[in-house]
Amino acid sequence: MATTVNDRIDVRISKEQKELFKYASELRGFKSLTEFVVFCVKSEANKIINDNNTILKSMEDKKIFFNALLNPPVPNDKLKKAQLTYNKFAENGINIRNT
């Protein structure tokens, strides 16, 4: 796997962390600690991006979601009735979440 070195990241870690990372790198057969770190960071970055895109796939999805949070619709009659019912249970000490 040929890589082109374009940039650099400096990271301060403890001696124990370095030994742990080095040991894991050797167990997986990486040629260097740098190769291992780049592989792990890239894998985690891709996972974070994929998780983010799975929840809200497009910018339009994100806009709709955040608009709903910032400008929630007015509660309709069914929601108001549900709130009243919940309040009655709560006043009587009934935990409806575990039923």
NORFEN-V325413 format. One record per residue. SS is DSSP state (H for helix, E for strand, C for the rest). Layout:
BEGIN
ss = (SS;SS)
END
This chain:
BEGIN
ss = (C;C;C;C;C;C;C;C;C;C;C;C;C;C;H;H;H;H;H;H;H;H;H;H;H;H;H;H;C;C;C;C;H;H;H;H;H;H;H;H;H;H;H;H;H;H;H;H;H;H;H;H;H;H;H;C;C;C;H;H;H;H;H;H;H;H;H;H;H;H;C;C;C;C;C;C;H;H;H;H;H;H;H;H;H;H;H;H;H;H;H;C;C;C;C;H;H;H;C)
END
